[in-house]
Amino acid sequence: MNRDYIVQSVLDLAQMPCQLEISNCVATGRSTDNLCRPCWARMVVDSSPRPHTNDIALAFDQFWELCPRKIAKGAARKAFLKAAQKASLDSILSGMAQHADEIKSNDPMFIPYPASWLNAERWEDETVTDDSLARMRAEMERRGYRES
């Protein structure tokens, strides 16, 4: 289904009278007895489940334990809250675990801050395997770079 079709469907639905059976409006938090059309349309668009605040706090603690460079915890918490709206907590945590395993031997100077890692959505990065590492080294040697 393409996005234009979905948007047009939501706009069509927004013209209909409200028949939603829920307790509170997502946008205003008010009772939905007299739910306005824009709020109803927003509920149709934003129907994806969001993790509970306590789940996010626990997940952040797990994330922080996985971080190879524990710097700027407040900035990391803020970035984590923003990232939790974009991706699942499991994908973020597994991405950080994978990242931590990949960079164990790196110079700490080249390990990103946790907030930077989150803001760049690095949990979606490609996995560095032995094969890809060998290809990178071969390409560097081909270009004339030598390991010291």
N, C-alpha and C positions, 0 to 999 in steps of 0.2 A: 504494500500500500504506500503510495507516495505522500509526501508531507502536504502538498497542496490539497489533496483529497481530504485528508484528516482535518486541516484547518477549515476548509469549506464546510465539512460535516459539523464541526464544532460551532461555526457561525450559524448554520441552519438550526442546530439544536438550541442555540441561545435565543432564537426567536420563539421557541415553543414555551408554553407555560410550564412552570416548575412542577415536577412530579417526583422530586428526589426525596427519598426516605432516609434522611440522616439527621443527626442532632444539631451539629454546628457547622457554620460556613467556614471553609478553609481560609478565605481571604480576611474576613472580619471577625471570626470567632463568635458571631451572634447566632441566635437561633435561626434555623432554616425554615421556619414556618412561612416567612415571606421572603424567601431567597431571591435575590435580584438576579437577573439574567447573566450579567458579566461574571458574578461569583459562581453561578451554576456552570457556565462554560469553562471557567478556570478549573473547577473540580473535575470536569470531564477530561481536560488536558493533563492535569497534574494528579493522576490517580495512582501513580507509582508509590508503593509503600516506602516510608522513610524509617530508618532505625530510630529507636527510642533514645532519648538523651543519655540514659544510664548505659545503654549498649555502646554508644559513641565514646563515653568517658572510659569505659573498660577497654574498648578497642584502642583508644589512644594510649593507655598505659601499656598495652601489649606492643603497640607500634614503637613507643619510646624505648622499651626494653630491646627491641630488635635493631634500633638505630646504631650504626657503627660510630657515629660522631654525635655525641649528645651535647648540642649547643643550641641556645635560644629556644628553650622549651615553650615559652609563651607564644612566640611566633609560629612554632610548629603546631601548637594546639589550635591556633586560629586557622592555619592552613589546612589542618586535618578536618576541622568542621566544614570548611568549604569543599574539600575533596570528598567528604562523605556524602555530599549532595550530588556529586557527579558520578561516583562509582560505588560499588559495594565495598563494605568494610573488609570482606574476605579477600577481594582482589588487591586492595591497598596493602593489607598485612602480608599476603603471599608475595607481592611485588617487593616489599621492603626486605623480607626474609631472603628472597633470591638475590637482591641487590647486595645485602650484607655478605652473603656467601661469595659473590663474585669479586668483591673488592677487598677481601681480607688482607691481601699482601700489598695493597696500594699505599703510597705515601699519604699520610693523613691530610696533607695540604690539598690533595686532589679529590677528597671525599666531600660530596656536597652536604651543606647544612640540611637538616630534616625539612625545614620549611621550603627551601629551594627545591628539594626533591619532590615535595608534594605539589608545589605551585606549577612545576613543569610536567606534572602528571607522569612521572617517571615509572609508575607501576605498570605502564603500558609498554615500556621499553622491550626491545628484543633481547632474548636470552643470549649471553655470551657462552658458546660451547667451545670445546677443545678444537673442533673443526674450524669454526669461524675465527678463533684466535690464531690457529695455524695459517689460515688464509690471510689474516691481517699482517702477520709477521712476514710471510712470503712477499706480500705486496710492498711492505716497508723495505725489505732487502732489495727487491727489484728496483725501487726508487732510489736506492743508495743509502738508506738509513741503516745504521748498525747498532746493536744492543751493546751497552757498555758493561 
